[in-house]
Amino acid sequence: MDITLTQLRYFVEAAAQLSMTRAAERLNVAQSAVSAAIAQLERQVGTQFFVRQRSKGLVLTPAGELFVRDAQSILAHVEESLDNARGEQRSLAGRVRLACFTTLAPFLLPGVLTRLRAKHPDLVLDVIEADTAGCVNALLTGQADLALCYDLDLPDGIARTVVDEARPYLALPPGHRLAEKAEVGLAQLQGEPFVLLDMPHTRDLMLSLAAAGGGEPNVKFRSASYETVRTFVAHGHGYSILHQRPHHDLTYDGGRVVVVEIKDKVPDLRTVLAHLEAQRPTSRIRAVAAAVRQQIVAESPKR
């Protein structure tokens, strides 16, 4: 079988976009070229990789879901070999797709992009913001090469490297009776209105932390937005438990949130860089990972 790298690259991009049209736009080629390459690939392998549906675009078949991971691995290996031949000290070029957990994005991504632009101006970083499930799905479907997320229920087959650990804290309104304390036990807040950061996996973690004080939390408000939770707290609608710490205590509308440490023994939340175990990180992926680590170190004193 005379399978080409171009066919594999077009197939992986189509699998990531689930659209021939969007894949062609990303690859800067005609849609007919993408369609023809994938059709030829399917004929050569003797297996259908996509089901074409007018309403949904492309849907990967079970064979396609398996093959996309192997194709990614092959392309990554070729890229790695070429990078090694060129030498890693030269400025890297190309594209890396990063899936980032939503609440981490505003704290880390701007600085990461700035660092990459300064050191590798020809390296393009495409970002997908998502929750844990979205980050995992992006890795499994080839939409992302790397994920920056929390170590929450990541499945087998996902390799991860811990890059940071964040201790949870109490977010209190300025007028709260405990706002002047340096640290507070969770039992002291039992029964008080709780504002929940309501995202998959994060939701369960926050509820378990709040319940560590000895009873079920009194959830009064929920939001999937980190900043909305802070704003509710600032207006006195309840307390919350959060991990990421802004550089200041102000909310979007000018309110103020007081940070108080938790006296109880509570687990830290680990931030990880994740990728498919079958995927060999290329020099480009390693450069992005290095920029993430550098940005986390730079942010640490400000937390």
C-alpha positions as CSV (number, residue, x, y, z in Angstrom):
1,M,0.0,0.0,0.0
2,D,1.4,3.3,-1.1
3,I,0.0,5.4,1.8
4,T,1.4,8.9,2.0
5,L,2.0,11.3,4.9
6,T,-0.3,13.8,3.1
7,Q,-3.1,11.3,3.3
8,L,-2.5,10.7,7.0
9,R,-2.3,14.4,7.7
10,Y,-5.5,15.2,5.8
11,F,-7.3,12.3,7.6
12,V,-6.2,13.4,11.0
13,E,-7.3,17.0,10.4
14,A,-10.7,15.8,9.0
15,A,-11.1,13.6,12.1
16,A,-10.3,16.6,14.4
17,Q,-12.7,18.9,12.6
18,L,-15.3,16.3,11.6
19,S,-15.8,18.3,8.4
20,M,-14.0,18.2,5.1
21,T,-14.6,21.9,4.6
22,R,-13.1,23.0,7.9
23,A,-10.2,20.6,7.5
24,A,-9.5,22.0,4.0
25,E,-9.6,25.6,5.5
26,R,-7.2,24.6,8.2
27,L,-4.8,22.9,5.8
28,N,-5.2,25.7,3.2
29,V,-6.0,23.3,0.4
30,A,-9.1,22.7,-1.7
31,Q,-11.8,20.6,-0.1
32,S,-11.7,18.3,-3.1
33,A,-8.0,17.5,-2.3
34,V,-9.0,16.5,1.2
35,S,-11.9,14.3,0.1
36,A,-9.9,12.6,-2.6
37,A,-7.0,11.9,-0.3
38,I,-9.2,10.3,2.3
39,A,-11.3,8.4,-0.2
40,Q,-8.0,7.0,-1.6
41,L,-6.8,6.1,1.9
42,E,-10.0,4.2,2.6
43,R,-9.7,2.3,-0.6
44,Q,-6.1,1.4,0.0
45,V,-6.7,0.2,3.6
46,G,-10.0,-1.4,2.6
47,T,-11.9,0.2,5.5
48,Q,-14.3,3.0,5.9
49,F,-13.1,5.6,8.3
50,F,-16.0,8.1,8.1
51,V,-19.7,8.1,7.8
52,R,-20.9,11.1,5.8
53,Q,-24.1,12.6,7.2
54,R,-25.6,15.8,5.8
55,S,-26.9,17.1,9.1
56,K,-23.9,16.1,11.2
57,G,-21.0,16.2,8.8
58,L,-18.4,13.5,9.4
59,V,-18.8,10.8,12.0
60,L,-15.8,8.5,12.7
61,T,-16.5,4.8,12.4
62,P,-15.0,2.5,15.1
63,A,-12.2,1.7,12.7
64,G,-11.7,5.4,12.1
65,E,-11.5,6.1,15.9
66,L,-8.7,3.4,16.2
67,F,-6.8,4.5,13.1
68,V,-6.8,8.2,14.0
69,R,-4.6,7.5,17.1
70,D,-2.2,5.4,15.1
71,A,-2.0,8.0,12.3
72,Q,-1.3,10.7,14.9
73,S,1.5,8.6,16.4
74,I,3.0,8.1,12.9
75,L,2.9,11.8,12.1
76,A,4.3,12.7,15.5
77,H,7.2,10.2,15.0
78,V,8.0,11.7,11.6
79,E,7.9,15.3,13.0
80,E,10.1,14.2,15.9
81,S,12.7,12.7,13.5
82,L,12.7,15.9,11.4
83,D,13.0,18.1,14.5
84,N,15.9,16.0,15.7
85,A,17.6,16.3,12.3
86,R,17.2,20.0,12.3
87,G,18.3,20.4,15.9
88,E,16.1,21.6,18.7
89,Q,18.0,24.9,19.1
90,R,16.6,26.4,16.0
91,S,13.3,28.2,16.2
92,L,10.4,25.8,15.9
93,A,7.7,26.2,13.3
94,G,4.3,24.5,12.8
95,R,1.2,24.1,14.8
96,V,0.3,22.7,18.2
97,R,-3.3,22.2,19.4
98,L,-3.8,22.7,23.1
99,A,-7.0,21.9,25.1
100,C,-7.2,23.9,28.2
101,F,-9.5,23.6,31.2
102,T,-11.7,26.7,31.2
103,T,-10.8,28.1,34.6
104,L,-7.1,27.7,34.0
105,A,-7.2,29.5,30.6
106,P,-7.3,33.2,31.8
107,F,-4.6,32.6,34.4
108,L,-2.0,30.8,32.2
109,L,-2.7,31.0,28.5
110,P,-1.9,34.7,27.8
111,G,1.5,34.3,29.4
112,V,2.2,31.0,27.6
113,L,1.4,32.6,24.3
114,T,3.6,35.5,25.0
115,R,6.5,33.2,25.9
116,L,6.1,31.2,22.7
117,R,5.8,34.2,20.5
118,A,9.1,35.5,21.9
119,K,11.1,32.2,21.7
120,H,9.3,30.5,18.7
121,P,7.6,33.1,16.6
122,D,6.8,30.6,13.9
123,L,5.1,28.2,16.2
124,V,1.3,28.5,16.2
125,L,-0.7,27.5,19.2
126,D,-4.4,26.7,18.7
127,V,-6.4,26.7,21.9
128,I,-9.6,24.8,22.8
129,E,-11.2,25.8,26.1
130,A,-13.2,22.9,27.7
131,D,-14.1,21.1,30.9
132,T,-12.3,17.8,31.8
133,A,-14.5,15.7,29.5
134,G,-13.9,18.1,26.7
135,C,-10.2,18.1,27.1
136,V,-10.1,14.3,27.2
137,N,-12.4,14.1,24.1
138,A,-10.1,16.5,22.3
139,L,-7.1,14.3,22.9
140,L,-9.0,11.1,22.0
141,T,-10.4,12.5,18.7
142,G,-7.2,14.2,17.6
143,Q,-8.5,17.7,18.1
144,A,-5.7,18.4,20.6
145,D,-2.1,17.3,20.9
146,L,-1.8,18.3,24.5
147,A,-4.2,19.2,27.3
148,L,-3.7,21.5,30.3
149,C,-6.2,20.4,32.9
150,Y,-6.9,19.2,36.4
151,D,-6.1,15.6,37.3
152,L,-9.8,14.7,37.7
153,D,-11.0,11.4,36.4
154,L,-8.7,11.2,33.5
155,P,-9.1,7.8,31.8
156,D,-6.6,5.1,31.0
157,G,-4.5,5.7,28.0
158,I,-3.9,9.3,29.0
159,A,-0.4,10.1,30.1
160,R,-0.1,13.0,32.5
161,T,2.7,15.1,34.2
162,V,1.9,17.1,37.2
163,V,2.9,20.8,36.7
164,D,1.3,22.4,39.7
165,E,-0.7,21.8,42.9
166,A,-3.3,24.3,44.2
167,R,-4.6,24.3,47.7
168,P,-8.3,25.2,48.0
169,Y,-9.4,28.3,49.9
170,L,-12.5,29.9,51.2
171,A,-13.9,32.9,49.2
172,L,-15.9,35.1,51.6
173,P,-17.7,38.4,51.3
174,P,-16.0,41.4,53.0
175,G,-18.7,41.7,55.7
176,H,-18.7,38.0,56.7
177,R,-18.2,37.3,60.4
178,L,-15.1,35.2,59.6
179,A,-13.6,37.5,56.9
180,E,-10.9,38.8,59.2
181,K,-9.6,35.4,60.2
182,A,-6.3,34.0,58.8
183,E,-7.8,30.5,58.6
184,V,-11.2,29.0,59.2
185,G,-12.4,25.4,59.8
186,L,-15.1,24.2,57.4
187,A,-17.4,23.2,60.3
188,Q,-17.7,26.9,61.1
189,L,-19.5,27.5,57.8
190,Q,-22.0,24.6,58.1
191,G,-25.5,25.7,57.1
192,E,-24.4,28.9,55.5
193,P,-25.4,29.6,51.9
194,F,-22.9,28.0,49.5
195,V,-22.1,29.2,46.0
196,L,-21.1,26.2,43.9
197,L,-18.7,26.3,40.9
198,D,-20.9,23.9,38.9
199,M,-18.8,22.1,36.3
200,P,-18.5,18.4,35.7
201,H,-16.0,16.7,38.1
202,T,-15.3,20.1,39.7
203,R,-18.8,20.1,41.1
204,D,-18.2,16.8,42.9
205,L,-14.9,18.0,44.3
206,M,-16.3,21.2,45.6
207,L,-19.3,19.5,47.2
208,S,-17.0,17.0,48.9
209,L,-14.7,19.7,50.3
210,A,-17.7,21.7,51.6
211,A,-19.1,18.5,53.2
212,A,-15.8,17.9,55.0
213,G,-17.0,20.2,57.7
214,G,-19.5,17.6,58.9
215,G,-22.7,18.1,56.8
216,E,-24.1,18.6,53.4
217,P,-23.5,22.1,52.0
218,N,-26.4,24.5,51.8
219,V,-26.1,25.1,48.0
220,K,-28.0,28.3,47.2
221,F,-26.5,29.3,43.9
222,R,-24.7,27.5,41.1
223,S,-22.7,28.7,38.1
224,A,-20.3,27.2,35.6
225,S,-18.5,30.6,35.5
226,Y,-15.6,31.1,38.0
227,E,-16.1,34.8,37.9
228,T,-19.9,34.6,38.4
229,V,-19.2,32.6,41.5
230,R,-16.8,35.3,42.8
231,T,-19.3,38.0,42.0
232,F,-22.1,36.2,44.0
233,V,-19.8,35.9,46.9
234,A,-18.7,39.5,46.8
235,H,-22.4,40.6,47.0
236,G,-22.9,38.5,50.1
237,H,-25.0,35.7,48.6
238,G,-22.9,33.0,50.2
239,Y,-19.4,31.6,50.5
240,S,-17.5,29.4,48.1
241,I,-14.5,27.1,47.8
242,L,-12.1,27.8,44.9
243,H,-8.6,27.0,43.8
244,Q,-7.3,29.6,41.4
245,R,-6.3,32.9,43.0
246,P,-6.4,36.1,41.0
247,H,-3.8,38.8,41.6
248,H,-6.4,41.1,43.1
249,D,-9.5,40.7,45.2
250,L,-11.9,42.6,42.8
251,T,-14.7,41.2,40.7
252,Y,-15.9,42.3,37.3
253,D,-18.4,44.7,38.8
254,G,-16.0,46.2,41.4
255,G,-17.0,44.0,44.3
256,R,-14.4,42.4,46.6
257,V,-13.8,38.8,47.6
258,V,-11.8,37.9,50.8
259,V,-9.5,34.9,50.6
260,V,-9.3,32.9,53.8
261,E,-7.2,29.7,54.2
262,I,-8.9,26.5,55.2
263,K,-7.8,25.2,58.6
264,D,-8.8,21.6,57.9
265,K,-6.6,19.0,56.1
266,V,-7.9,19.1,52.5
267,P,-6.3,17.7,49.3
268,D,-4.5,19.9,46.8
269,L,-5.8,19.9,43.3
270,R,-3.2,18.9,40.8
271,T,-2.8,20.6,37.4
272,V,-1.4,18.3,34.7
273,L,-0.2,18.3,31.1
274,A,-1.8,15.3,29.4
275,H,-1.4,13.6,26.1
276,L,-2.2,10.2,24.7
277,E,0.2,7.5,26.0
278,A,0.6,6.2,22.4
279,Q,1.7,9.7,21.2
280,R,5.4,10.7,21.3
281,P,5.6,14.4,22.2
282,T,7.4,16.3,19.5
283,S,9.8,19.1,20.0
284,R,6.9,21.5,19.3
285,I,4.8,19.9,22.0
286,R,7.7,19.9,24.4
287,A,8.2,23.6,23.7
288,V,4.6,24.4,24.6
289,A,4.9,22.2,27.8
290,A,8.1,24.2,28.7
291,A,6.3,27.5,28.3
292,V,3.4,26.3,30.5
293,R,5.8,25.3,33.2
294,Q,7.7,28.6,33.0
295,Q,4.4,30.5,33.3
296,I,3.3,28.5,36.3
297,V,6.6,29.3,38.0
298,A,6.2,33.0,37.2
299,E,2.7,33.0,38.6
300,S,3.5,31.1,41.8
301,P,4.7,34.1,43.9
302,K,1.5,36.0,43.0
303,R,-0.9,33.4,44.4
